[in-house]
Amino acid sequence: MDSHALRIIPTFSTDDLAWIRVSHVTVPKFWSGHEVAPQVGDALRIGGRQFTIQARVWEHDGTVPTLRLMLGSGHAESDTVFG
């Protein structure tokens, strides 16, 4: 997959978007330059919180494909449970 021709957009809940805005957190472009698209179940750490990809939605605007990532609610690192 050519990651340069694919636009990846993380989609956050309203509460998480408010937290990102208030905390002045910058969401990095995790997949910039990578050839592997994110998968359901992948976890992202942003500003000390962990978000899990719950679903992937493929879209196309007529020029480039878009992969929209539906992220689960963020939890503080101390609240994160693995396993």
Secondary structure, 3 states (H helix, E strand, C coil): CCHHHCEEEEECCHHHHHHHHHHCCCCCCCCCCCCCCCCCCCEEEECCEEEEEEEEEEEECCCCEEEEEEECCCEEHHHCCCC
